[in-house]
Amino acid sequence: MGKRIQEEIIKSIFFIFALISVFTTFGIIFVLLFETIQFFKEVSIIRFLTEKEWTPLFAVKKFGIWPLLSGTFLTSLIAILISFPMGLSIAIFVSEYMPFKLKAIIKPIIEILASIPTVVYGYFALLFVTPLLKKIIPSISGFNALSPGIVLGIMIIPTVASISEDSLSLIPRSLREASYALGATKLETVFKVVLPAASSGILSAVILGFSRAIGETMIVTIAAGQRPILTLNPLIPIETITAYIVQVSLGDTPTGSLEYKTIFAVGMVLFSITFTFNIISHNLRMKFIKSFKL
């Protein structure tokens, strides 16, 4: 009887913790929605979606979200172009070629990259990667999209590699053995059998990594600059949604002002984008796991 009571108590504690996380999420959504609605009472949503300039802190105020979106997606796209080939290559090597004992050592080391504070990555981008790029591309600005994009890519390599490796490991051994029985080599089996079978899991890893890059704050705040320009040129300063939120949150903008409310409007856009990508990634991953669940 005593053990049953203990189990019920532990179960109740876990349930309370689960409720706290749910209520916290709904609280965040409520605050974002409320403040966003207040913002759109003063600024037309048509202006927000159609104007091509973002200058809410200037004398002449423009509220077009597109410069912030272009900067956000530009750095994130660079990041995924860096992280996807490297992360997938690591995942293939760890899953298909590395001995099991060595895998148990190497995989945690790779994932250590995810635990490095992002502010460290930010100064790495500004003080090391940018000067290095300037030697290769003299015309590049001191603040630019390319440098933080590259470092963002390095930062999300563990995410892409770990989830991709998990997906490859879930592929049944029988598929590999069938391929070998038909005369395929190890390389042919990996690229023509294992990778296609794990494609939805790998796509899930890419989407989750992309979502992680979109929501990153410190790297782009430190190294990308604070110039909201609608551009696809990675060599000039840009501003992302997260960097703008940091800029306004420094305390110079009066609380409750229209300028202050802009951070909730752009925050709602950022939340919607990352939430959508996370849901897509989760559904793809669950679909992949169910398809190979024995």
Stockholm file with secondary structure:
# STOCKHOLM 1.0

chainA/1-294         MGKRIQEEIIKSIFFIFALISVFTTFGIIFVLLFETIQFFKEVSIIRFLTEKEWTPLFAVKKFGIWPLLSGTFLTSLIAILISFPMGLSIAIFVSEYMPFKLKAIIKPIIEILASIPTVVYGYFALLFVTPLLKKIIPSISGFNALSPGIVLGIMIIPTVASISEDSLSLIPRSLREASYALGATKLETVFKVVLPAASSGILSAVILGFSRAIGETMIVTIAAGQRPILTLNPLIPIETITAYIVQVSLGDTPTGSLEYKTIFAVGMVLFSITFTFNIISHNLRMKFIKSFKL
#=GR chainA/1-294 SS CHHHHHHHHHHHHHHHHHHHHHHHHHHHHHHHHHHHHHHHHHSCHHHHHHCCCBCTTSSSCCBCSHHHHHHHHHHHHHHHHHHHHHHHHHHHIIIIISCHHHHHHHHHHHHGGGGSCHHHHHHHIIIIIHHHHHHHCTTCCSSCSHHHHHHHHHHHHHHHHHHHHHHHHTSCHHHHHHHHHTTCCHHHHIIIIIHHHTHHHHHHHHHHHHHHHHTCCHHHHHHSCSCCCCCCCTTSCCCCHHHHHHHHTTTTSCTTSHHHHHHHHHHHHHHHHHHHHHHHHHHHHHHHHHHTCC
#=GC SS_cons         CHHHHHHHHHHHHHHHHHHHHHHHHHHHHHHHHHHHHHHHHHSCHHHHHHCCCBCTTSSSCCBCSHHHHHHHHHHHHHHHHHHHHHHHHHHHIIIIISCHHHHHHHHHHHHGGGGSCHHHHHHHIIIIIHHHHHHHCTTCCSSCSHHHHHHHHHHHHHHHHHHHHHHHHTSCHHHHHHHHHTTCCHHHHIIIIIHHHTHHHHHHHHHHHHHHHHTCCHHHHHHSCSCCCCCCCTTSCCCCHHHHHHHHTTTTSCTTSHHHHHHHHHHHHHHHHHHHHHHHHHHHHHHHHHHTCC
//
